[in-house]
Amino acid sequence: MNNADKTPPSDRPRFGGGIFLFLGLLAGSIIGIALNEASIGMMAGFGVGGLLAILVWIFDRKRGEEGR
């Protein structure tokens, strides 16, 4: 990976937030089915999971910058 300042990337392992998308969809669908609103539950779960995945990405990006 080429950086503008020519510093090597961090050796720390990266975090992945994709699991939150999956779990959000799964939990939202289950809760939505229980409330007879499966589509709305799935979309809400996707929204919450997406928000958590973005937060993990932001946290990991800042952690990677500190590790240089």
Z-matrix of the N, CA and C atoms (Angstrom, degrees):
N
C 1 1.433
C 2 1.525 1 109.29
N 3 1.308 2 118.39 1 127.81
C 4 1.459 3 121.93 2 179.73
C 5 1.511 4 110.45 3 -92.45
N 6 1.319 5 115.88 4 126.87
C 7 1.451 6 121.80 5 176.43
C 8 1.522 7 108.71 6 -105.37
N 9 1.329 8 116.46 7 153.16
C 10 1.457 9 120.88 8 -178.84
C 11 1.528 10 111.44 9 -64.38
N 12 1.329 11 117.00 10 -33.63
C 13 1.460 12 119.63 11 -177.81
C 14 1.526 13 112.90 12 -94.66
N 15 1.320 14 117.66 13 9.63
C 16 1.467 15 124.58 14 175.71
C 17 1.532 16 114.05 15 60.47
N 18 1.318 17 117.31 16 25.76
C 19 1.467 18 119.77 17 175.08
C 20 1.520 19 108.59 18 -92.27
N 21 1.316 20 117.29 19 144.81
C 22 1.466 21 118.85 20 179.28
C 23 1.530 22 110.39 21 -68.60
N 24 1.325 23 117.19 22 150.04
C 25 1.464 24 119.33 23 177.76
C 26 1.525 25 110.90 24 -65.37
N 27 1.308 26 115.67 25 159.41
C 28 1.456 27 121.71 26 -179.17
C 29 1.526 28 110.67 27 -63.82
N 30 1.329 29 116.36 28 145.27
C 31 1.461 30 121.20 29 177.44
C 32 1.516 31 112.08 30 -85.01
N 33 1.315 32 117.91 31 -5.16
C 34 1.463 33 120.92 32 -179.94
C 35 1.526 34 110.20 33 -67.51
N 36 1.315 35 117.22 34 144.95
C 37 1.468 36 119.06 35 176.08
C 38 1.527 37 110.39 36 -68.16
N 39 1.312 38 115.66 37 147.32
C 40 1.457 39 121.31 38 -178.36
C 41 1.530 40 109.70 39 -89.00
N 42 1.328 41 115.30 40 150.51
C 43 1.460 42 120.96 41 175.96
C 44 1.522 43 108.48 42 -90.82
N 45 1.319 44 115.90 43 152.29
C 46 1.456 45 121.61 44 176.26
C 47 1.516 46 110.35 45 -120.41
N 48 1.307 47 116.84 46 135.44
C 49 1.456 48 120.75 47 -178.47
C 50 1.510 49 113.63 48 -106.89
N 51 1.318 50 117.89 49 4.61
C 52 1.458 51 120.95 50 -177.62
C 53 1.521 52 113.71 51 -62.38
N 54 1.312 53 117.04 52 -27.03
C 55 1.462 54 120.13 53 179.74
C 56 1.520 55 110.65 54 -62.66
N 57 1.339 56 116.69 55 -31.45
C 58 1.456 57 119.59 56 179.91
C 59 1.529 58 111.65 57 -69.02
N 60 1.328 59 117.08 58 -32.88
C 61 1.464 60 119.58 59 174.67
C 62 1.529 61 110.42 60 -63.02
N 63 1.324 62 115.65 61 -46.84
C 64 1.461 63 120.22 62 179.79
C 65 1.525 64 111.79 63 -62.97
N 66 1.335 65 115.74 64 -49.69
C 67 1.463 66 118.90 65 -178.08
C 68 1.523 67 111.96 66 -65.87
N 69 1.336 68 116.77 67 -34.98
C 70 1.459 69 119.96 68 176.85
C 71 1.514 70 111.73 69 -63.93
N 72 1.331 71 116.34 70 -44.63
C 73 1.466 72 119.69 71 177.30
C 74 1.526 73 111.64 72 -63.53
N 75 1.317 74 116.20 73 -42.92
C 76 1.454 75 120.45 74 -178.83
C 77 1.525 76 111.26 75 -64.80
N 78 1.330 77 116.45 76 -51.94
C 79 1.463 78 120.25 77 -178.46
C 80 1.526 79 110.97 78 -64.96
N 81 1.330 80 116.94 79 -41.38
C 82 1.460 81 119.88 80 178.88
C 83 1.509 82 112.27 81 -62.53
N 84 1.324 83 116.99 82 -39.65
C 85 1.462 84 120.19 83 178.23
C 86 1.523 85 111.50 84 -66.03
N 87 1.318 86 116.79 85 -43.46
C 88 1.471 87 120.53 86 -179.82
C 89 1.526 88 110.47 87 -64.13
N 90 1.332 89 116.25 88 -46.08
C 91 1.467 90 119.23 89 179.13
C 92 1.527 91 110.13 90 -65.68
N 93 1.338 92 116.55 91 -40.35
C 94 1.460 93 120.26 92 178.09
C 95 1.512 94 112.77 93 -62.32
N 96 1.325 95 117.56 94 -39.74
C 97 1.468 96 120.68 95 177.54
C 98 1.520 97 109.96 96 -64.14
N 99 1.337 98 116.45 97 -40.64
C 100 1.467 99 120.12 98 179.13
C 101 1.526 100 111.31 99 -63.42
N 102 1.331 101 117.13 100 -30.04
C 103 1.467 102 121.34 101 -179.26
C 104 1.531 103 112.33 102 -99.97
N 105 1.330 104 117.67 103 10.27
C 106 1.462 105 124.47 104 -178.91
C 107 1.526 106 112.34 105 60.07
N 108 1.307 107 117.84 106 31.84
C 109 1.461 108 123.86 107 176.35
C 110 1.531 109 108.86 108 -138.87
N 111 1.311 110 116.59 109 65.20
C 112 1.461 111 120.92 110 -173.22
C 113 1.528 112 112.56 111 -62.22
N 114 1.327 113 117.68 112 -42.42
C 115 1.464 114 120.11 113 -177.93
C 116 1.522 115 111.83 114 -66.37
N 117 1.318 116 116.69 115 -43.69
C 118 1.463 117 120.34 116 179.44
C 119 1.529 118 109.68 117 -65.52
N 120 1.321 119 117.39 118 -41.45
C 121 1.457 120 120.87 119 177.87
C 122 1.509 121 111.92 120 -62.22
N 123 1.339 122 116.19 121 -40.65
C 124 1.454 123 120.05 122 179.71
C 125 1.523 124 110.84 123 -65.67
N 126 1.318 125 117.91 124 -43.10
C 127 1.460 126 121.41 125 179.23
C 128 1.528 127 111.36 126 -66.50
N 129 1.325 128 117.21 127 -39.49
C 130 1.469 129 120.08 128 177.36
C 131 1.526 130 110.17 129 -65.59
N 132 1.316 131 117.21 130 -42.31
C 133 1.460 132 120.81 131 177.23
C 134 1.511 133 112.14 132 -62.81
N 135 1.331 134 116.56 133 -38.90
C 136 1.462 135 120.57 134 177.33
C 137 1.525 136 110.36 135 -65.12
N 138 1.322 137 116.79 136 -40.07
C 139 1.462 138 120.53 137 178.39
C 140 1.515 139 112.38 138 -63.85
N 141 1.323 140 116.55 139 -46.07
C 142 1.469 141 120.76 140 179.45
C 143 1.529 142 110.28 141 -66.27
N 144 1.333 143 116.73 142 -44.32
C 145 1.463 144 120.01 143 178.14
C 146 1.517 145 112.36 144 -63.20
N 147 1.331 146 116.85 145 -39.33
C 148 1.458 147 120.93 146 177.13
C 149 1.516 148 111.82 147 -64.57
N 150 1.322 149 116.54 148 -40.58
C 151 1.469 150 120.25 149 177.36
C 152 1.525 151 110.88 150 -62.68
N 153 1.324 152 116.98 151 -43.86
C 154 1.464 153 120.13 152 178.27
C 155 1.531 154 111.40 153 -64.68
N 156 1.329 155 117.11 154 -39.40
C 157 1.463 156 120.43 155 178.91
C 158 1.532 157 110.62 156 -64.35
N 159 1.325 158 117.38 157 -39.56
C 160 1.463 159 120.65 158 177.93
C 161 1.520 160 110.69 159 -66.58
N 162 1.330 161 117.20 160 -40.19
C 163 1.461 162 120.19 161 177.92
C 164 1.526 163 111.55 162 -63.52
N 165 1.327 164 117.52 163 -39.66
C 166 1.469 165 120.97 164 176.46
C 167 1.516 166 109.90 165 -63.45
N 168 1.327 167 117.46 166 -41.71
C 169 1.457 168 121.50 167 179.57
C 170 1.528 169 111.00 168 -62.42
N 171 1.333 170 116.85 169 -44.85
C 172 1.467 171 120.63 170 179.18
C 173 1.527 172 110.30 171 -63.80
N 174 1.328 173 116.62 172 -45.76
C 175 1.463 174 120.58 173 178.81
C 176 1.521 175 111.13 174 -59.65
N 177 1.322 176 117.16 175 -44.90
C 178 1.461 177 121.31 176 -178.28
C 179 1.522 178 111.17 177 -67.96
N 180 1.304 179 117.15 178 -35.74
C 181 1.460 180 120.48 179 178.82
C 182 1.533 181 110.73 180 -64.87
N 183 1.328 182 116.16 181 -43.75
C 184 1.460 183 119.68 182 178.25
C 185 1.531 184 110.93 183 -67.45
N 186 1.318 185 116.87 184 -37.27
C 187 1.460 186 120.91 185 178.48
C 188 1.527 187 110.01 186 -65.59
N 189 1.313 188 117.91 187 -37.17
C 190 1.460 189 121.61 188 178.79
C 191 1.514 190 112.32 189 -68.45
N 192 1.322 191 117.18 190 -34.91
C 193 1.461 192 120.27 191 178.02
C 194 1.517 193 111.37 192 -69.63
N 195 1.330 194 117.55 193 -34.11
C 196 1.460 195 121.56 194 179.20
C 197 1.524 196 111.66 195 -72.32
N 198 1.333 197 117.51 196 -25.58
C 199 1.458 198 121.46 197 -175.22
C 200 1.515 199 114.79 198 -81.90
N 201 1.303 200 117.93 199 -1.08
C 202 1.475 201 120.18 200 -177.91
C 203 1.484 202 112.77 201 -71.27
